[in-house]
C-alpha cells in the first residue's frame, strides 16, 4: 500500500492493516484465496497460467453471487457503487 496516507486523504477512506500472522483479521482475503484454490491448487506453477486464464477466473469469481452482498455479484455491487457516485465509465 504505497502512498496509503495520501490515498486516505484524497479518498477519505480509512485504511486498515491487519496484524501479521492473523488470518482471522482478513476474512474476505482468506475466503478469496480459498476460492482461487478451486482454480489454481496450492503448488500450481503460476508461470504457466496465461493472462486469458487469469481473466476467465476473475470473471467467474466476479459474477458469482455472494451472500454478504444480498446475493448480488461483486460486479453488480461495483456497478451500483459507480452509478451512485456518478463516475463516468467508458462506453
ABEGO torsion letter per residue (X at the ends): XBGAAAAAAAAGBBBBBBBBGBAAABAAAAAAAAAAAAABBBGBBAAABBAAAAAAAAAAAAABBBAAAGGBBAAAAAAAAAAAAGBBBBX
